[in-house]
Amino acid sequence: MSDDGRLDADADSNPDADADPDEVDWEMAPDSDADFPADPERVAFLRDIADDIYGESSESRQVSAILYRVSDLYDPDGDTSPEEIYLNVRHIMDIKAQGGIDR
């Protein structure tokens, strides 16, 4: 963990880990077009975890929301992609870094 409380597990393996997000070349991951076959058990598992961690803090609600979005990858009625999830999470983190949506 870094001095500011962020996890830095990827810092050694990702040379862009400390780079400015607006300056990183955000190429698509090699498996970004991967198929996510319907898996109702995985959907239920992820959503159970999301329900368990949902709490009073904004962080727990954010992680819960992310898990729900990931579960949509495996839901036959879900309509999302890894890129959409990433962009949504990045947007949430940008807003949080700016001090909230009301700023």
N, C-alpha and C positions, 0 to 999 in steps of 0.2 A: 504494500500500500504506500502511496506517495505521501509526502508531508501534508498535502492539502486534503487527504482523506480519500482520494480517488484510487481505484484499483489500477495497478500498472502492470498486470500480468503480461500484457501484450507488448509492453515497451521494448523488451529485448527482441521479440520476433517481428515487430512491426516498426520499420524505420520512420513511418509517418505518425506514430502514436502521439508525439508531442507537437506535431506540425499544426499550423493554422488550418482549420477545416476548409476555409475558402481557397487555400492555396494547394491542397492535396489533389492529385489526379485521381478522381473517384471513378476508376474504371469498374465495369461490372465484374462481379466475382465470376470465376470460371463456371460455377454451377448455378448462376443466377437464373438460368432458364430451366432449371430442374423441375421435374414433375413432382407434385405432392399428392399421391393417390389418397383417395378418401380412406380415412381411418377413424371410425367413430370411437374406438377405445382410446386412441391418442387424444382426440378432441375432449373426451370426458376427463381424461387424466389431467391435461393441461388446465382445463377450466376448474377442476376441483382444487388444484394448487392455487390458481388465481383467486378462487373464493376464500381459501384458507389464509392467504397473505393479505387480502384486502383489509385495510384498517383505517385508523384515524389520520395517519400521516399522509401527506401528499405523495411521498416516495412510495409507500406501500400501494397506494391506489394506482400510481403510474406503472409500477411493475405488474400489478394485476391486469391493467389494461393492455400492456404489452403481451402478456401471456394469452389473453383472450384473442388478440390480433394474430398471434402465432398459431393458435388453435384453428383459426379460420383457414389457414393453409390446408388443413386436413379435413375440413368440413365440406361435404359435397355441395352445400348451399352457400359456402363462404366465397367471397370474391376479393382476393387480395394476392399480393406477391411479396417476396422478400424485399424488393425495392420499395414498395409502398409502405411496408412496415418500417423499414429503415428511415425513410423520409419523414414518416409520422413521428417516430421517436426523436429524430434529430430536431424536428420542429418544436416538440415539447421541451426538449433540453435547451434549445435556444431561448424559448420564452422564459423558462425557469432561470437561465443565466442572466437574463435582462431584468429579473425581478418580478416577473409575472405578466399576465396579459393586460392588466390595467395601466401599465406604465407607458 
